Amino acid sequence: MAGRMMQGNANIPEGFHLSMALTDCIPVLFFSISAGVLACRFPSLLFRIGAVLVILAGSLKAGWKFVIALRKIDVPFLNRQMRFLMPSGFALMLLALAVNRSRWSLTAVLHHVTAFPSCIFFLAGIAGILVLCFFAKRLDRRNAKSNWKEQMVNGITQLCFLLGILFY
């Protein structure tokens, strides 16, 4: 089984060092804090399960980079799981909003995201998401330079959302 999980050195992306793996943890940390704050404000088990799936997906992806950087082994599952876990987690979070409609107010949410200075951070976060969507279509995820660009934007994006959430 271990042989099926590990690929030869030919599949190891070059330039994936410990500093990149550590940098990949930053957006996961910022999202985790944001999700924790929101989970306290919006008490929904479904929302919390979704948030945990998203955090797990990001953590496993960061773990993939740690394994590459430290062991020079490619464990494809750690990378590929993101395309299943992350969308599932976000879908559960959105479903929680519909299922638990009585626990939140659209008026209150709109007031929060449009209040100053939160609105500035949310607008910057949305811009970051758009840049990340562009990167997802254009950049090679196994290229170190592309990964650095993506992680820098992702870290700033998640920081903006976190600050938007905290400044209310």
DSSP file (Angstrom, degrees, kcal/mol; ACC not computed):
  #  RESIDUE AA STRUCTURE BP1 BP2  ACC     N-H-->O    O-->H-N    N-H-->O    O-->H-N    TCO  KAPPA ALPHA  PHI   PSI    X-CA   Y-CA   Z-CA
    1    1 A M    >>        0   0    0      0, 0.0     4,-1.5     0, 0.0     3,-0.6   0.000 360.0 360.0 360.0 -42.6    0.0    0.0    0.0
    2    2 A A  H 3>  +     0   0    0      1,-0.2     4,-1.8     2,-0.2     3,-0.0   0.860 360.0  58.3 -60.2 -33.7    2.8    2.4    0.9
    3    3 A G  H 34 S+     0   0    0      1,-0.2    -1,-0.2     2,-0.2     0, 0.0   0.846 104.7  50.1 -64.3 -33.7    4.2    1.9   -2.6
    4    4 A R  H <4 S+     0   0    0     -3,-0.6    -1,-0.2     1,-0.2    -2,-0.2   0.821 110.9  49.1 -73.8 -30.2    1.0    3.0   -4.2
    5    5 A M  H  < S+     0   0    0     -4,-1.5     2,-0.4    70,-0.1    72,-0.3   0.825 104.7  65.3 -78.4 -31.2    0.8    6.2   -2.1
    6    6 A M     <  -     0   0    0     -4,-1.8     2,-0.3    -5,-0.2    69,-0.2  -0.754  68.4-156.2-100.2 139.0    4.4    7.3   -2.8
    7    7 A Q  B     -A   74   0A   0     67,-1.5    67,-0.6    -2,-0.4    -3,-0.0  -0.683  28.2 -94.0-105.1 161.6    5.7    8.3   -6.2
    8    8 A G    >   -     0   0    0     -2,-0.3     3,-1.8     1,-0.1     4,-0.2  -0.144  43.4 -95.9 -68.6 170.2    9.2    8.2   -7.5
    9    9 A N  G >  S+     0   0    0      1,-0.3     3,-1.3     2,-0.2    -1,-0.1   0.705 117.5  74.6 -62.2 -19.6   11.5   11.2   -7.3
   10   10 A A  G 3  S+     0   0    0      1,-0.3    -1,-0.3     3,-0.0    -2,-0.0   0.780  96.3  49.3 -64.4 -25.1   10.6   12.0  -10.9
   11   11 A N  G <  S+     0   0    0     -3,-1.8    -1,-0.3     2,-0.1    -2,-0.2   0.448  83.2 111.5 -93.0  -0.9    7.2   13.3   -9.7
   12   12 A I  S <  S-     0   0    0     -3,-1.3     2,-0.1    -4,-0.2    62,-0.0  -0.616  71.1-126.2 -77.9 121.0    8.6   15.5   -6.9
   13   13 A P    >   -     0   0    0      0, 0.0     3,-0.7     0, 0.0     2,-0.2  -0.429  26.1-123.7 -64.3 138.9    8.1   19.2   -7.7
   14   14 A E  T 3  S+     0   0    0    128,-0.2   130,-0.6     1,-0.2     3,-0.1  -0.549  87.5  28.9 -82.7 149.2   11.4   21.1   -7.5
   15   15 A G  T 3  S+     0   0    0      1,-0.2     2,-1.2    -2,-0.2    -1,-0.2   0.506  74.7 134.8  84.4   4.5   11.8   24.1   -5.3
   16   16 A F    <   +     0   0    0     -3,-0.7    -1,-0.2   126,-0.1     2,-0.2  -0.741  33.3 165.3 -88.6  96.5    9.3   23.0   -2.6
   17   17 A H    >>  -     0   0    0     -2,-1.2     4,-1.9    -3,-0.1     3,-0.6  -0.502  53.8 -93.2-108.4 175.3   11.2   23.7    0.5
   18   18 A L  H 3> S+     0   0    0      1,-0.3     4,-2.7    51,-0.2     5,-0.2   0.858 122.6  59.2 -58.3 -37.8   10.4   24.0    4.2
   19   19 A S  H 3> S+     0   0    0      1,-0.2     4,-2.1     2,-0.2    -1,-0.3   0.876 105.9  48.7 -61.8 -36.2    9.8   27.7    3.9
   20   20 A M  H <> S+     0   0    0     -3,-0.6     4,-2.1     2,-0.2    -1,-0.2   0.915 110.5  50.4 -68.5 -42.3    7.1   27.1    1.3
   21   21 A A  H  X S+     0   0    0     -4,-1.9     4,-0.6    44,-0.2    -2,-0.2   0.916 111.9  47.6 -62.4 -42.3    5.4   24.5    3.5
   22   22 A L  H >X S+     0   0    0     -4,-2.7     3,-1.0     1,-0.2     4,-0.6   0.903 110.5  51.8 -64.2 -41.2    5.5   26.9    6.4
   23   23 A T  H >< S+     0   0    0     -4,-2.1     3,-1.0     1,-0.3    -1,-0.2   0.845 102.3  60.9 -63.1 -34.0    4.1   29.7    4.2
   24   24 A D  H 3X S+     0   0    0     -4,-2.1     4,-0.7     1,-0.2    -1,-0.3   0.710  97.3  60.4 -67.3 -19.5    1.3   27.4    3.1
   25   25 A C  H <X S+     0   0    0     -3,-1.0     4,-2.5    -4,-0.6    -1,-0.2   0.725  88.1  74.6 -78.0 -22.4    0.2   27.1    6.8
   26   26 A I  H <X S+     0   0    0     -3,-1.0     4,-2.6    -4,-0.6     5,-0.2   0.937  96.6  43.5 -62.6 -50.7   -0.5   30.9    7.1
   27   27 A P  H  > S+     0   0    0      0, 0.0     4,-2.8     0, 0.0    -1,-0.2   0.881 113.7  53.3 -63.4 -33.4   -3.8   31.0    5.0
   28   28 A V  H  X S+     0   0    0     -4,-0.7     4,-2.5     2,-0.2    -2,-0.2   0.918 110.1  47.8 -63.9 -42.6   -5.0   27.8    6.8
   29   29 A L  H  X S+     0   0    0     -4,-2.5     4,-2.3     2,-0.2     5,-0.2   0.940 113.0  47.0 -62.8 -48.3   -4.3   29.5   10.2
   30   30 A F  H  X S+     0   0    0     -4,-2.6     4,-2.4     1,-0.2    -2,-0.2   0.915 114.3  47.3 -61.9 -43.2   -6.1   32.7    9.2
   31   31 A F  H  X S+     0   0    0     -4,-2.8     4,-3.3    -5,-0.2     5,-0.3   0.913 109.7  54.4 -63.8 -41.1   -9.1   30.7    7.8
   32   32 A S  H  X S+     0   0    0     -4,-2.5     4,-2.3    -5,-0.2    -2,-0.2   0.911 110.3  45.5 -59.5 -43.7   -9.2   28.6   10.9
   33   33 A I  H  X S+     0   0    0     -4,-2.3     4,-2.5     2,-0.2    -1,-0.2   0.934 114.3  48.6 -65.5 -45.5   -9.4   31.7   13.1
   34   34 A S  H  X S+     0   0    0     -4,-2.4     4,-2.6     1,-0.2    -2,-0.2   0.933 112.8  47.5 -59.0 -47.0  -12.1   33.3   10.9
   35   35 A A  H  X S+     0   0    0     -4,-3.3     4,-2.7     1,-0.2    -1,-0.2   0.880 110.9  52.3 -64.2 -37.9  -14.1   30.0   10.9
   36   36 A G  H  X S+     0   0    0     -4,-2.3     4,-1.6    -5,-0.3    -1,-0.2   0.921 110.6  46.9 -63.3 -44.4  -13.8   29.7   14.6
   37   37 A V  H  X S+     0   0    0     -4,-2.5     4,-1.7     1,-0.2    -2,-0.2   0.934 115.2  46.2 -62.9 -46.0  -15.1   33.3   15.2
   38   38 A L  H  X S+     0   0    0     -4,-2.6     4,-2.4     1,-0.2    -2,-0.2   0.883 108.9  55.4 -65.0 -37.7  -18.0   32.7   12.7
   39   39 A A  H  < S+     0   0    0     -4,-2.7    -1,-0.2     1,-0.2     5,-0.2   0.829 107.8  50.0 -65.5 -30.9  -18.8   29.4   14.3
   40   40 A C  H  < S+     0   0    0     -4,-1.6    -1,-0.2     1,-0.2    -2,-0.2   0.859 115.4  42.6 -72.2 -34.9  -19.1   31.1   17.7
   41   41 A R  H  < S+     0   0    0     -4,-1.7    -2,-0.2     1,-0.3    -1,-0.2   0.758 122.0  40.6 -80.5 -25.9  -21.4   33.8   16.2
   42   42 A F  S  < S-     0   0    0     -4,-2.4     2,-1.6    -5,-0.2    -1,-0.3  -0.799  78.8-157.2-126.8  86.5  -23.4   31.2   14.2
   43   43 A P        +     0   0    0      0, 0.0     2,-0.4     0, 0.0    -3,-0.1  -0.464  38.8 137.5 -73.4  89.6  -24.0   28.1   16.3
   44   44 A S     >  -     0   0    0     -2,-1.6     4,-2.3    -5,-0.2     5,-0.2  -0.987  46.2-154.4-136.6 123.7  -24.6   25.5   13.7
   45   45 A L  H  > S+     0   0    0     -2,-0.4     4,-2.6     1,-0.2     5,-0.2   0.901 100.5  53.5 -61.8 -40.7  -23.2   21.9   13.7
   46   46 A L  H  > S+     0   0    0      1,-0.2     4,-2.2     2,-0.2    -1,-0.2   0.906 108.9  48.9 -61.5 -42.7  -23.5   21.7   10.0
   47   47 A F  H  > S+     0   0    0      1,-0.2     4,-2.5     2,-0.2    -1,-0.2   0.921 112.0  49.2 -61.9 -44.5  -21.5   25.0    9.6
   48   48 A R  H  X S+     0   0    0     -4,-2.3     4,-2.4     2,-0.2    -2,-0.2   0.885 109.6  50.6 -65.5 -39.9  -18.8   23.7   12.0
   49   49 A I  H  X S+     0   0    0     -4,-2.6     4,-2.1     2,-0.2    -1,-0.2   0.929 111.6  49.0 -63.3 -43.7  -18.5   20.4   10.2
   50   50 A G  H  X S+     0   0    0     -4,-2.2     4,-2.1     1,-0.2    -2,-0.2   0.918 110.7  49.9 -60.4 -44.4  -18.1   22.2    6.9
   51   51 A A  H  X S+     0   0    0     -4,-2.5     4,-2.6     1,-0.2    -1,-0.2   0.904 109.1  52.1 -62.0 -41.5  -15.4   24.5    8.4
   52   52 A V  H  X S+     0   0    0     -4,-2.4     4,-2.8     1,-0.2    -1,-0.2   0.898 108.4  51.5 -62.7 -39.7  -13.5   21.5    9.8
   53   53 A L  H  X S+     0   0    0     -4,-2.1     4,-2.4     2,-0.2    -1,-0.2   0.911 111.0  47.4 -63.5 -41.6  -13.5   19.9    6.3
   54   54 A V  H  X S+     0   0    0     -4,-2.1     4,-2.3     2,-0.2    -2,-0.2   0.926 114.3  46.8 -64.6 -44.1  -12.1   23.1    4.7
   55   55 A I  H  X S+     0   0    0     -4,-2.6     4,-2.5     1,-0.2    -2,-0.2   0.902 111.9  51.2 -65.0 -41.0   -9.5   23.4    7.4
   56   56 A L  H  X S+     0   0    0     -4,-2.8     4,-2.7    -5,-0.2     5,-0.2   0.914 109.1  51.2 -61.3 -43.3   -8.6   19.7    7.0
   57   57 A A  H  X S+     0   0    0     -4,-2.4     4,-2.0     1,-0.2    -2,-0.2   0.933 113.0  44.6 -60.4 -47.0   -8.3   20.1    3.3
   58   58 A G  H  X S+     0   0    0     -4,-2.3     4,-2.3     1,-0.2    -1,-0.2   0.882 113.6  50.7 -65.1 -38.3   -5.9   23.1    3.7
   59   59 A S  H  X S+     0   0    0     -4,-2.5     4,-2.6     2,-0.2    -2,-0.2   0.905 110.2  48.7 -67.0 -42.0   -3.9   21.3    6.4
   60   60 A L  H  X S+     0   0    0     -4,-2.7     4,-2.0     2,-0.2    -1,-0.2   0.886 110.5  51.5 -65.8 -37.3   -3.5   18.2    4.3
   61   61 A K  H  X S+     0   0    0     -4,-2.0     4,-1.5    -5,-0.2    -2,-0.2   0.924 111.6  46.5 -64.5 -43.3   -2.3   20.3    1.4
   62   62 A A  H  X S+     0   0    0     -4,-2.3     4,-2.0     1,-0.2    -2,-0.2   0.895 110.0  55.3 -63.3 -38.7    0.2   22.0    3.6
   63   63 A G  H  X S+     0   0    0     -4,-2.6     4,-2.6     1,-0.2    -2,-0.2   0.869 101.4  57.9 -60.7 -37.3    1.2   18.6    4.9
   64   64 A W  H  X S+     0   0    0     -4,-2.0     4,-2.2    14,-0.3    -1,-0.2   0.913 107.3  47.2 -58.0 -43.7    1.8   17.5    1.3
   65   65 A K  H  X S+     0   0    0     -4,-1.5     4,-2.8     2,-0.2   -44,-0.2   0.867 110.2  52.6 -68.9 -35.2    4.4   20.3    1.0
   66   66 A F  H  X S+     0   0    0     -4,-2.0     4,-2.9     2,-0.2     5,-0.4   0.923 109.5  49.0 -63.8 -43.3    6.0   19.4    4.3
   67   67 A V  H  X>S+     0   0    0     -4,-2.6     4,-2.4     2,-0.2     6,-0.9   0.914 114.1  46.0 -63.0 -42.9    6.4   15.7    3.1
   68   68 A I  H  X5S+     0   0    0     -4,-2.2     4,-1.1     4,-0.2    -2,-0.2   0.939 116.7  44.4 -63.7 -46.5    7.9   16.9   -0.2
   69   69 A A  H  <5S+     0   0    0     -4,-2.8   -51,-0.2   -52,-0.2    -2,-0.2   0.893 126.0  29.3 -67.1 -40.6   10.2   19.4    1.6
   70   70 A L  H  <5S+     0   0    0     -4,-2.9    -3,-0.2    -5,-0.2    -2,-0.2   0.820 135.7  22.0 -93.5 -33.5   11.4   17.1    4.4
   71   71 A R  H  <5S-     0   0    0     -4,-2.4    -3,-0.2    -5,-0.4    -2,-0.1   0.539  88.5-130.3-113.6 -10.1   11.2   13.6    2.9
   72   72 A K     << +     0   0    0     -4,-1.1     2,-0.4    -5,-0.8    -4,-0.2   0.888  65.7 129.5  57.6  40.8   11.3   14.2   -0.8
   73   73 A I        -     0   0    0     -6,-0.9     2,-0.7    -9,-0.1    -1,-0.2  -0.983  54.2-141.3-126.4 136.8    8.3   12.0   -1.3
   74   74 A D  B     -A    7   0A   0    -67,-0.6   -67,-1.5    -2,-0.4     3,-0.1  -0.884  14.9-175.8 -97.9 116.6    5.1   12.9   -3.3
   75   75 A V    >>  -     0   0    0     -2,-0.7     3,-1.6   -69,-0.2     4,-0.6  -0.851   9.0-165.7-108.3  91.1    2.0   11.5   -1.5
   76   76 A P  H >> S+     0   0    0      0, 0.0     4,-3.2     0, 0.0     3,-1.0   0.779  79.4  65.7 -53.8 -34.2   -0.6   12.5   -4.2
   77   77 A F  H 3> S+     0   0    0      1,-0.3     4,-2.0   -72,-0.3     5,-0.2   0.884  95.0  58.9 -55.9 -39.1   -3.6   12.0   -1.9
   78   78 A L  H <4 S+     0   0    0     -3,-1.6   -14,-0.3     1,-0.2    -1,-0.3   0.802 116.8  33.3 -62.6 -28.2   -2.5   14.9    0.4
   79   79 A N  H X< S+     0   0    0     -3,-1.0     3,-1.1    -4,-0.6     4,-0.2   0.874 118.5  49.3 -90.8 -47.0   -2.7   17.2   -2.6
   80   80 A R  H >< S+     0   0    0     -4,-3.2     3,-1.3     1,-0.2     4,-0.3   0.730  92.3  75.5 -72.1 -23.2   -5.6   15.8   -4.6
   81   81 A Q  T >X S+     0   0    0     -4,-2.0     4,-3.0    -5,-0.3     3,-1.9   0.755  79.6  76.3 -60.6 -23.3   -8.0   15.6   -1.7
   82   82 A M  H <> S+     0   0    0     -3,-1.1     4,-1.2     1,-0.3    -1,-0.3   0.847  84.7  61.0 -58.7 -34.6   -8.5   19.3   -1.8
   83   83 A R  H <4 S+     0   0    0     -3,-1.3    -1,-0.3    -4,-0.2    -2,-0.2   0.629 118.3  29.4 -71.5  -9.4  -10.7   19.1   -4.9
   84   84 A F  H <> S+     0   0    0     -3,-1.9     4,-1.6    -4,-0.3    -2,-0.2   0.756 122.7  43.2-110.2 -49.3  -13.2   17.0   -2.9
   85   85 A L  H  X S+     0   0    0     -4,-3.0     4,-2.7     2,-0.2     5,-0.2   0.927 112.6  49.8 -68.3 -45.9  -12.8   18.1    0.8
   86   86 A M  H  X S+     0   0    0     -4,-1.2     4,-2.6    -5,-0.3     5,-0.2   0.946 113.7  43.1 -65.4 -49.3  -12.7   21.8    0.3
   87   87 A P  H  > S+     0   0    0      0, 0.0     4,-2.4     0, 0.0    -1,-0.2   0.896 115.0  51.9 -62.8 -35.7  -15.8   22.1   -2.0
   88   88 A S  H  X S+     0   0    0     -4,-1.6     4,-2.3     2,-0.2    -2,-0.2   0.921 110.5  48.6 -63.3 -43.0  -17.7   19.7    0.3
   89   89 A G  H  X S+     0   0    0     -4,-2.7     4,-2.1     2,-0.2    -1,-0.2   0.931 113.1  45.4 -63.0 -46.8  -16.8   21.8    3.3
   90   90 A F  H  X S+     0   0    0     -4,-2.6     4,-2.5     1,-0.2    -1,-0.2   0.880 111.0  54.3 -65.8 -36.1  -17.9   25.1    1.7
   91   91 A A  H  X S+     0   0    0     -4,-2.4     4,-2.8    -5,-0.2    -1,-0.2   0.910 109.0  48.5 -62.9 -41.3  -21.1   23.4    0.4
   92   92 A L  H  X S+     0   0    0     -4,-2.3     4,-2.3     2,-0.2    -2,-0.2   0.889 110.0  52.0 -65.2 -38.2  -21.9   22.3    4.0
   93   93 A M  H  X S+     0   0    0     -4,-2.1     4,-1.1     2,-0.2    -2,-0.2   0.924 113.1  44.1 -63.5 -43.6  -21.2   25.8    5.3
   94   94 A L  H  X S+     0   0    0     -4,-2.5     4,-1.3     1,-0.2     3,-0.3   0.898 111.7  53.3 -67.2 -40.2  -23.6   27.3    2.7
   95   95 A L  H  X S+     0   0    0     -4,-2.8     4,-3.1     1,-0.2     5,-0.3   0.884 103.0  58.7 -60.9 -37.7  -26.2   24.6    3.4
   96   96 A A  H  X S+     0   0    0     -4,-2.3     4,-2.7     1,-0.2    -1,-0.2   0.862 100.5  56.3 -59.9 -36.1  -26.0   25.5    7.0
   97   97 A L  H  < S+     0   0    0     -4,-1.1    -1,-0.2    -3,-0.3    -2,-0.2   0.887 113.2  40.4 -63.5 -37.8  -27.0   29.0    6.2
   98   98 A A  H >< S+     0   0    0     -4,-1.3     3,-1.1    -3,-0.2    -2,-0.2   0.924 118.4  45.2 -75.7 -45.4  -30.2   27.7    4.5
   99   99 A V  H 3< S+     0   0    0     -4,-3.1     3,-0.3     1,-0.3    -2,-0.2   0.875 121.0  39.2 -66.4 -38.0  -31.0   25.0    7.0
  100  100 A N  T >< S+     0   0    0     -4,-2.7     3,-2.3    -5,-0.3    -1,-0.3  -0.197  73.1 140.0-106.0  40.3  -30.4   27.3   10.0
  101  101 A R  G X   +     0   0    0     -3,-1.1     3,-1.1     1,-0.3    -1,-0.2   0.779  66.4  61.2 -55.9 -31.2  -32.0   30.4    8.4
  102  102 A S  G 3  S+     0   0    0     -3,-0.3    -1,-0.3     1,-0.2    -2,-0.1   0.606  94.6  64.6 -75.2  -9.4  -33.6   31.4   11.7
  103  103 A R  G <  S+     0   0    0     -3,-2.3     2,-0.3    -6,-0.1    -1,-0.2   0.451 105.4  38.1 -94.5  -0.4  -30.2   31.8   13.4
  104  104 A W    <   -     0   0    0     -3,-1.1     2,-0.5    -4,-0.2     3,-0.1  -0.968  68.5-135.8-146.7 162.4  -28.9   34.7   11.3
  105  105 A S     >  -     0   0    0     -2,-0.3     4,-2.4     1,-0.1     5,-0.2  -0.977   6.5-151.4-124.9 126.1  -30.2   37.8    9.7
  106  106 A L  H  > S+     0   0    0     -2,-0.5     4,-2.8     1,-0.2     5,-0.2   0.887 102.3  54.7 -60.1 -38.6  -29.3   39.0    6.1
  107  107 A T  H  > S+     0   0    0      1,-0.2     4,-2.3     2,-0.2    -1,-0.2   0.916 109.0  47.0 -60.9 -44.4  -29.8   42.6    7.3
  108  108 A A  H  > S+     0   0    0      2,-0.2     4,-2.2     1,-0.2    -2,-0.2   0.900 113.0  49.0 -66.0 -40.8  -27.2   42.1   10.1
  109  109 A V  H  X S+     0   0    0     -4,-2.4     4,-2.7     2,-0.2     5,-0.2   0.939 112.2  47.8 -64.9 -46.4  -24.7   40.4    7.8
  110  110 A L  H  X S+     0   0    0     -4,-2.8     4,-1.5     1,-0.2    -2,-0.2   0.898 111.1  51.7 -61.2 -40.2  -25.1   43.1    5.2
  111  111 A H  H  X S+     0   0    0     -4,-2.3     4,-0.8    -5,-0.2    -1,-0.2   0.916 112.0  47.7 -60.5 -42.6  -24.6   45.8    7.9
  112  112 A H  H >< S+     0   0    0     -4,-2.2     3,-0.7     1,-0.2    -2,-0.2   0.942 113.1  44.7 -65.4 -49.2  -21.5   44.0    9.0
  113  113 A V  H 3< S+     0   0    0     -4,-2.7    -1,-0.2     1,-0.2     9,-0.2   0.709 117.0  46.1 -74.3 -17.6  -19.8   43.6    5.7
  114  114 A T  H 3< S+     0   0    0     -4,-1.5    -1,-0.2    -5,-0.2    -2,-0.2   0.513  89.9 104.5 -99.8  -5.0  -20.6   47.1    4.6
  115  115 A A  S <X S-     0   0    0     -4,-0.8     4,-2.9    -3,-0.7     5,-0.2  -0.456  80.8 -78.1 -74.8 148.1  -19.5   48.8    7.8
  116  116 A F  T  4 S+     0   0    0      1,-0.3    -2,-0.1     2,-0.2    -1,-0.1  -0.711 110.7  10.4 -85.6 138.0  -16.2   50.7    7.8
  117  117 A P  T >> S+     0   0    0      0, 0.0     4,-1.4     0, 0.0     3,-0.9  -0.980 122.0  63.9 -92.2   1.6  -13.5   49.4    8.0
  118  118 A S  H 3> S+     0   0    0     49,-0.3     4,-2.7     1,-0.3     5,-0.2   0.880  96.9  60.7 -53.2 -40.7  -14.8   45.9    7.5
  119  119 A C  H 3X S+     0   0    0     -4,-2.9     4,-2.5     1,-0.2    -1,-0.3   0.858 101.2  53.3 -58.3 -36.9  -16.0   46.7    4.0
  120  120 A I  H <> S+     0   0    0     -3,-0.9     4,-2.2    -5,-0.2    -1,-0.2   0.926 111.8  45.0 -63.5 -44.5  -12.4   47.6    2.9
  121  121 A F  H  X S+     0   0    0     -4,-1.4     4,-2.4     2,-0.2    -2,-0.2   0.889 113.2  49.7 -68.9 -39.3  -11.1   44.2    4.1
  122  122 A F  H  X S+     0   0    0     -4,-2.7     4,-2.5     2,-0.2    -2,-0.2   0.901 111.0  49.6 -67.0 -39.4  -14.0   42.3    2.5
  123  123 A L  H  X S+     0   0    0     -4,-2.5     4,-2.3    -5,-0.2    -2,-0.2   0.920 112.4  47.6 -63.3 -42.9  -13.5   44.1   -0.8
  124  124 A A  H  X S+     0   0    0     -4,-2.2     4,-2.2     2,-0.2    -2,-0.2   0.892 111.4  51.8 -64.3 -38.8   -9.8   43.3   -0.7
  125  125 A G  H  X S+     0   0    0     -4,-2.4     4,-2.2     2,-0.2    -2,-0.2   0.902 109.1  49.2 -63.8 -41.7  -10.6   39.7    0.2
  126  126 A I  H  X S+     0   0    0     -4,-2.5     4,-2.1     2,-0.2    -2,-0.2   0.906 110.0  51.5 -64.3 -41.3  -13.0   39.4   -2.8
  127  127 A A  H  X S+     0   0    0     -4,-2.3     4,-2.2     1,-0.2    -2,-0.2   0.908 108.9  51.8 -60.5 -41.2  -10.3   40.8   -5.1
  128  128 A G  H  X S+     0   0    0     -4,-2.2     4,-2.5     1,-0.2    -2,-0.2   0.898 106.9  52.2 -61.9 -41.0   -7.9   38.2   -3.7
  129  129 A I  H  X S+     0   0    0     -4,-2.2     4,-2.3     2,-0.2    -1,-0.2   0.903 108.7  51.1 -61.7 -41.2  -10.4   35.4   -4.4
  130  130 A L  H  X S+     0   0    0     -4,-2.1     4,-2.1     2,-0.2    -2,-0.2   0.907 110.4  48.7 -63.3 -41.4  -10.7   36.7   -8.0
  131  131 A V  H  X S+     0   0    0     -4,-2.2     4,-2.7     1,-0.2    -2,-0.2   0.911 110.4  51.5 -63.7 -41.6   -6.9   36.7   -8.4
  132  132 A L  H  X S+     0   0    0     -4,-2.5     4,-2.4     2,-0.2    -2,-0.2   0.876 107.8  52.2 -64.0 -37.2   -6.8   33.1   -7.0
  133  133 A C  H  X S+     0   0    0     -4,-2.3     4,-1.2     2,-0.2    -1,-0.2   0.909 110.3  48.8 -63.0 -41.8   -9.4   32.0   -9.5
  134  134 A F  H  X S+     0   0    0     -4,-2.1     4,-1.7     1,-0.2     3,-0.5   0.931 111.6  49.3 -61.0 -46.1   -7.3   33.5  -12.3
  135  135 A F  H  X S+     0   0    0     -4,-2.7     4,-3.0     1,-0.2    -2,-0.2   0.884 104.6  58.9 -60.7 -39.4   -4.2   31.7  -10.8
  136  136 A A  H  < S+     0   0    0     -4,-2.4    -1,-0.2     1,-0.2    -2,-0.2   0.832 112.8  39.4 -61.4 -32.1   -6.1   28.4  -10.7
  137  137 A K  H  < S+     0   0    0     -4,-1.2    -1,-0.2    -3,-0.5    -2,-0.2   0.758 128.0  30.0 -86.9 -26.0   -6.7   28.5  -14.4
  138  138 A R  H  < S+     0   0    0     -4,-1.7     2,-0.2    -5,-0.1    -2,-0.2   0.757 100.8  76.5-108.5 -30.1   -3.3   29.9  -15.5
  139  139 A L  S  < S-     0   0    0     -4,-3.0     2,-0.7    -5,-0.2     3,-0.0  -0.582  73.6-121.9 -95.3 150.3   -0.6   28.7  -13.1
  140  140 A D    >   -     0   0    0     -2,-0.2     3,-1.8     1,-0.1     6,-0.2  -0.791  18.7-154.3 -85.2 114.3    1.1   25.3  -12.8
  141  141 A R  T 3  S+     0   0    0     -2,-0.7    -1,-0.1     1,-0.3    -5,-0.0   0.652  92.4  56.9 -68.2 -15.1    0.4   24.2   -9.2
  142  142 A R  T 3  S+     0   0    0      4,-0.0     2,-0.5  -130,-0.0    -1,-0.3   0.364  86.3  96.8 -96.8   5.3    3.5   22.0   -9.2
  143  143 A N    <>  -     0   0    0     -3,-1.8     4,-2.4     1,-0.1     5,-0.2  -0.836  69.9-144.8 -95.9 128.1    5.8   24.9  -10.1
  144  144 A A  H  > S+     0   0    0   -130,-0.6     4,-2.4    -2,-0.5     5,-0.2   0.902  98.7  51.0 -60.3 -44.1    7.5   26.5   -7.1
  145  145 A K  H  > S+     0   0    0      1,-0.2     4,-2.0     2,-0.2    -1,-0.2   0.910 111.7  47.9 -62.3 -41.7    7.3   30.1   -8.4
  146  146 A S  H  > S+     0   0    0     -6,-0.2     4,-2.6     1,-0.2    -1,-0.2   0.897 110.4  52.9 -63.9 -40.5    3.6   29.7   -9.1
  147  147 A N  H  X S+     0   0    0     -4,-2.4     4,-2.8    -7,-0.2     5,-0.2   0.894 106.8  51.7 -63.1 -40.7    3.0   28.2   -5.6
  148  148 A W  H  X S+     0   0    0     -4,-2.4     4,-2.3     2,-0.2     5,-0.2   0.934 111.2  47.8 -62.2 -44.8    4.8   31.2   -4.0
  149  149 A K  H  X S+     0   0    0     -4,-2.0     4,-2.3     1,-0.2     5,-0.2   0.948 113.8  47.2 -59.3 -48.7    2.5   33.6   -5.9
  150  150 A E  H  X S+     0   0    0     -4,-2.6     4,-2.8     1,-0.2    -2,-0.2   0.907 113.2  47.4 -61.8 -43.4   -0.6   31.7   -5.0
  151  151 A Q  H  X S+     0   0    0     -4,-2.8     4,-2.7     2,-0.2    -1,-0.2   0.857 110.0  52.3 -70.9 -34.2    0.3   31.4   -1.3
  152  152 A M  H  X S+     0   0    0     -4,-2.3     4,-2.2    -5,-0.2    -1,-0.2   0.951 114.9  42.0 -63.9 -47.5    1.2   35.0   -0.9
  153  153 A V  H  X S+     0   0    0     -4,-2.3     4,-2.8    -5,-0.2    -2,-0.2   0.916 115.2  50.8 -65.3 -42.4   -2.1   36.1   -2.4
  154  154 A N  H  X S+     0   0    0     -4,-2.8     4,-2.8    -5,-0.2     5,-0.2   0.912 110.2  49.6 -62.4 -43.0   -4.0   33.4   -0.4
  155  155 A G  H  X S+     0   0    0     -4,-2.7     4,-2.1     2,-0.2    -1,-0.2   0.928 114.0  44.4 -61.6 -45.7   -2.4   34.5    2.8
  156  156 A I  H  X S+     0   0    0     -4,-2.2     4,-2.4     2,-0.2    -2,-0.2   0.904 113.4  52.0 -65.3 -41.2   -3.2   38.2    2.2
  157  157 A T  H  X S+     0   0    0     -4,-2.8     4,-2.2     2,-0.2    -2,-0.2   0.938 111.6  45.1 -60.3 -48.6   -6.8   37.2    1.1
  158  158 A Q  H  X S+     0   0    0     -4,-2.8     4,-2.4     1,-0.2    -1,-0.2   0.864 111.7  53.3 -66.4 -35.3   -7.4   35.2    4.2
  159  159 A L  H  X S+     0   0    0     -4,-2.1     4,-2.8    -5,-0.2    -1,-0.2   0.912 107.8  51.4 -63.3 -41.9   -5.9   37.9    6.4
  160  160 A C  H  X S+     0   0    0     -4,-2.4     4,-2.6     2,-0.2    -2,-0.2   0.931 111.3  46.4 -61.7 -46.0   -8.3   40.4    4.8
  161  161 A F  H  X S+     0   0    0     -4,-2.2     4,-2.2     2,-0.2    -1,-0.2   0.916 112.5  51.2 -62.9 -41.5  -11.3   38.3    5.5
  162  162 A L  H  X S+     0   0    0     -4,-2.4     4,-2.7     2,-0.2    -2,-0.2   0.938 111.8  46.2 -60.1 -47.2  -10.1   37.7    9.1
  163  163 A L  H  X S+     0   0    0     -4,-2.8     4,-2.4     1,-0.2    -1,-0.2   0.893 110.4  53.8 -64.2 -39.0   -9.7   41.4    9.7
  164  164 A G  H  < S+     0   0    0     -4,-2.6    -1,-0.2    -5,-0.2    -2,-0.2   0.893 112.5  44.7 -60.4 -39.0  -13.1   42.1    8.1
  165  165 A I  H >< S+     0   0    0     -4,-2.2     3,-0.9     1,-0.2    -2,-0.2   0.909 116.0  45.9 -70.3 -43.1  -14.7   39.6   10.5
  166  166 A L  H 3< S+     0   0    0     -4,-2.7    -2,-0.2     1,-0.2    -1,-0.2   0.799 101.4  65.2 -73.5 -29.3  -12.8   40.9   13.6
  167  167 A F  T 3<        0   0    0     -4,-2.4   -49,-0.3     1,-0.3    -1,-0.2   0.324 360.0 360.0 -81.9  11.4  -13.3   44.6   13.0
  168  168 A Y    <         0   0    0     -3,-0.9    -1,-0.3    -5,-0.1    -2,-0.1   0.464 360.0 360.0 -92.3 360.0  -17.1   44.4   13.5
